[in-house]
């Protein structure tokens, strides 16, 4: 089977997928989002194509994504609004002409937007932290006080804990929110949930949790591995696994990384759903060949679809 992997380079995950593809007998073609071309009224049958980087003396490789068996979206790199919209348009077009895209664009659109993802999870009856999303600093300050004077401020788009800050002082809140308002940013203000220094990352694959890890940080309230947290294998309870599966269903993501947090109040919260989850720390902590499992699912997604 020929599988195109949409990524932003040839980093560790792409190399791990290439290793697993070779072992499974699949033809893997890494593709950069920046090299996508969407043809209309094309003189050739290829509707969506990609060319590799131009290297002196070497002709760039052209790939017709319209003709591959599967497209696996490995990441969604940062870009301008136009660039991101075009990338999503390409994914929708591929689906429209019958090329399976995993995760589907509707899942990416929902999960990338923290407000939409959190709203869908709340609508599905999942426990999420109290959150206000707004544009005005004064509204955010009022929410800060209403949420107990201890909040986490997040960018609407983002991952790996980047751009996240905790605010516990009203004067600091005024400065932070006013600065974000002047920058034209959306203010995403979420109640801080007191916890014991760890969260759980569940890797959902179809209708099961493939593996999970506990992410612990002894010196930072943020538990992202990218920020130095230590990952260790974890066995989820039936309740935790069900929360993870329901969260993935809420955003229509067959492949998802779901973050769960045990509050000191006894409640287990669903924090976020990542529709392009990494697995480097997870594979190391659990010993699972996550890349191989992902490719087996991509090759036959109907085998383990979301229930």
N, C-alpha and C positions, 0 to 999 in steps of 0.2 A: 504494500500500500504506500502511496506517495502522500506524505504529510508535510504541509508548509507550516513553519513556526514563525509567527509574527512577533518580532522582538525589536530591541533597539541596538543590538550588537551581538557579539558571540561570547557573552559572559558565561559564568559557571553553569547556569541552568540550561542554556542552549547546548553547551558541551555535554552535560549530563543526559539530556534528551538524545543527543547524537549517539552517545555510548549505548543507551538503552535501545534505540532504534536499530543499531547495527546488530545487537544481540537478538532482537525480535524479527529481523529480516525486513524492516521497513526502510523506505527511502525518505530521508528527512532533508528538507530544504529550508534553511534559515532565511528569513526575509525581513528586511528593515522597513519599518513604517515609512521612513523618509523616501524610499525608492518606489512606493506604490504609484501606479498610473491607472486612472480610470478612463477607459476608452468609451466614446459614444459614436455611433455610426462608423465603427471601425472597419478599415479595409481588410482586416484579418479577423478570424473568429474569436480571438482572445479578447475578453471584455475587461478583465482586471489583470494587469501585468506588473512585474517588478523587475528592475534591473539592479544587479549588484554594483558595488562601487567601482568607479573607473580606475584601473591601474595601468600605469605606463607600459605599453607593449602588450597588454592583455585585454582582449575584448570582454566587455562586461557580460555576465551570464544573465539571460532573460528567462523569467519564469512566468508561465501563464497560470495564475492562481485559479482562473476559471476552469482549469482542466485537472487540478489536483483532486485527490480523494477526500482530504480533510484539511481544514485550516485550524490550527491551534493558536489561540491568542495567548502569548506568554507574558506580555506586559503592555501597558498603555503609557508611553513616554509623555512627558510634559511637552506642551506646545501652545501655540496661540489658539484662540477660540476657533478660528477658521480651520487650522490644522486638525484639531481634535474632531470637529464636526465632519471634515472630509474623511478622516479615518473611519469614523462610525458609519458614514455613508457607504464607504467601500464594503464594510462588513455586511451591512444590510443588503447591498447589491449582490454580494456573493451568495447570501442566503436566498435571495429572490431567484437566482438562476440555478439553484439546486445544490450549491456547495455547502456541506455541513460545516458550520463555524462553532467552535467550542473554546470558551464559553460564547453563547450567542450574544449578539449586540445588545439585545434588550436587557440581559443580565449585567453586562458591562456598564451600560448607561445608568442602571439603578444602583449598582454597588459603588461606582466611582463617586457618585453624589451622596455624601453622608446624610443629607437631609432626606432624600428620597428613600435611601436604604432604611434609615431609622423609622421613617413614617410607615413603610411597608411592614417592618417588623412589628411595630406597635399595632397596626391594623390586623396583623395575624395573631394578636394576643400574646406576643412575647414581651417579657419584662425588659424594658430599656430605661436608661437613666433619664430623669426629667431634663428637657432640652428646649432652649429657645433659639430660633434662627431668625435674624432680622438684619436690617441695614443701618439703623440709627443707634448711635452710641448711648443715647439716653434710655432707649428701650433695653439695651444690653445691661446697663447699670441697674435698672429696675429689676431685671431678671437676676442679676448677681445677688441682690439683697433678698429677693424672694426665694432663691435657692440656697440660702443659708450663709452667704458670704464665702463660699469655697467652691470654685468652678474650674472646669477645664475648658480652655479656649482652643478650638481646632480650626484649621482651614477646611473649607467645604470639600476641596479635593486634596488628596494627599495620603501618604502611607508611611510606614516605618517610624512613626512618631515624629516626623519632620513638621516643624512649625507649630507644635503643640506646647501650650504653656498652662501652668496652674496659677490661678489668681486668688489670693486670700485677703487682700487689702483693698478697701473701697477706693482709696486715692490711686493706687496702682491700676485698679479696674478702670477708673475714669481715663487715665492716660493711655492704657492699652486700647480701649474701645474707641477713643477719639482718634488715635493714630490709624487704626484699621479703617475707620469711617473715612478719613481723609484719603486713604489709599484706594478707596472704592471697593473694599473687601466686604464680603458677607460676614456677619458676626454669628458664629456658631458657638453657643454658650451652653455647656452641659454640666450638670451637677456632679461634683466630685464624689465618688463612692469610696468611703474608707474601706481599706482591704489590708490583707496581711503580706503585701509585697510580691504577689504573684497573680498571674491569670492563666487561663487555659487556651491553647490554640488547637482547634479541631480541624482536621483536613477532611473535608467531605468529598466523596467521589461517588456520584450517582446516589443510590439510596442507602449508603452506608458511610460511617466514619472510618476512613482508612487507617488513620493513626492520630494520636494526640500527644501534645507535650505541655508540660508545665513550664512557664517562663517566669523566672524569679530574678529580681534585681534587689541587691541589699542596700544600695546607696541612692536609688532613684525611684520615684513613684511610677515612672514609665517602665513598662516591662517588655518593650520591644527588643528583640535580639540585636537589631541593628544599633541599639543604644547600649549594648553591653550586657543585656540580660542573659542568664544561663538557661539553656533549654534542657529539660530532662523528660524522659518518657513518662506518660501518664495514662492510666486506665480510667476512662470516663464511666460515670454511673449511667444507668439507663435514662435518667432524667436529663443529665448533661448532654448525652448523645442525641436525645430527642430535640432538645433546644437547638443544637447545632443543625440538625436536619431541617427543622422548621424554618430556621433563619435562612438557610440556603434556598429552600423552596420559596420563601417570601420574595426573593430577588430573582428567582428563576435561574439560579446558577448551579449546573450539574457539578462543577468543580469549584470549591470554595474553601477559604480559610475563615473560620468563625472564631471570634474572640469572646470568651466567657469570663466573667469576673464574679467571684464570691464576695459579696459585701459582708461587713461585720454585723449587719442587721439580719443575717440569715438568708437573704435573697440572692439568687444567682441571676446576674444580668447578662444580656447579650449586648456587647458593645459595638461590634462592627462585623461586616461581611466583606471579605476581600475576594473579588472574582478573578484575580490573577495572582493567586497565592504562591509565594516561594516555598521551598521545602529543604533548603540546604541544612538548616539547623534541625529540622524535623527528621530528616534521613539520618543525620549523625546521632541524634538522641535515641531514635527508635530502631535503627538498623534496617529499616525498610527500604526497598528499591522503589522509591516513590515515582521516579521518572518512568520506570518500566510499567508500573501500575497505571499511571496516567496515560501512557501510550496505548496500553491494552484497552482502556476505557474509550479513548478517542477512536480507536480502530473499530470498536463495536459498542457505541454509546447506548444502544437499546438493550444491551445485556444487563446493565445496572442503572437504569434510569431512575430519576427521582420518583418515589411513590406518591 
